[in-house]
């Protein structure tokens, strides 16, 4: 007869099943200092305005603004914020060594119809006294945000939740991401393979390969995040939920002939969804 002890999972196995790093089971992080928060917020603003700036130029700008910070610190903060310049050095976005890398499939292909190409990415969202992380799945043809999630950590589950929600709506032909460890994780890749999706990954350090999502982040930050100064995670969730409803269903895009993403994505289905969202908003 097996002893109960033999059936217990090791901490390493538990962490792998949960999609967490083993160290997170032990580590209780200290809150960031006001100085770190301020520097990260400024890095975010600089990068959003000039996404082609790498750590070297961002460090120069900060120093010119009399913010005393070294380039290694800026590089570390940028890694923690999940950002890199459009043409950075070779080691800004690393997959885990054991993770599989897929080729970039979109070098000579443009998104031609809804659900042809989806892109996924993570960005930093500032709070008054800290920050959160936002992941979104974007239909490249219509610019429709299919799913999004917000979390206070960079652990894998919030990315998987966004993937699951997106795949409940539809299935794209091609799914593109960068080569970060979230998007090379077997737990992430297995979901896409089970859905028979063609997996595409940007060339290492090439944010330009995911340019539609980079443009989405610019809109989100200039039109929502920067002007609302979220005091809490709840404020951020409510504000972003409101913004993405506006972005998908009310905001016309010049590149779409001044139609909304919802009109281009799937007019009838999204019209029904829009009326449902409007009804829900009146009940809040």
C-alpha positions, 0 to 999 in steps of 0.5 A: 500500500502506498504511503500518503507521503509518496502521493504528495507532489514536490514544490517544483511539481506543484509550481509547474502545474500552476504555471508559477516559478518555484521561487514565488512559493517562497518569496514575499516581495517588498513593495517598490520604493517611490523612487522605483515607481517614479522611474518606471513610470517615466520609462513607460512614458518615454518608451510609449512616445518613442518605442524605437528607444532602447535602454541606452537612449532612455538612460540618456533622457532620464539623466538629462532630466536629472534622474540619476539612474544607470543603464543596467538599472534601466535595462533591469526595469525594462525587463521587469516592465516587459518592454524593449525598443523596436531595434534593441540589443540581442538579449532583451526578450529571452525564452526559457532555454528549454522552450521551443521557438517557432518561426515568424510566419508573417514576413510576406503575409498581411492579415486579410480577413477577421481571425486571420492573424491574432497577436498577443503581447504584455505591457506595463500599466502604471498606478499611482503607487505601483503598477500592473501588467496588461495582456491583450489578444488583438485581431490584426485585420480589424484591430478588435481586442478579442480578450484581455487580462490585468494582473499585479504579477507577471506569472503565467496564469493571467496570460493563459486566462486571456488565451482561454477567453480568446479561444472561446470566441473564435480561432485564428489561422495564425497566432503571433507573439514575441519570444518571451518566456510566457509565449514559449511556455509549454502550457501556452503552446499546448493551448494553441496546438490543441486549437490547430493554430499556426504559431508565429514568433517575432524575430528576437528583439523585433517589436516592429513584428508585432506593430499592431499591438504596439499601436494598441498600447499607445492608444490605451496609454494616451487615451486612458491610462495616463489621463486617469491616474489609477489609485488602485487595481480596482480603478485600473480594471474598471477604467480599462474595461470601460476603455476597451468597450469604447475602443472596440465598439465606438472608436472609429479608426482611420485605417479602417475607413473610419469604421470601428473594430467591431464593425470590421470584425463581425458586424452582426455578432458584435452588434448583439454583444454591444447591446448586451454590454450597454445593458450591463453598464446601465446595471452597474 
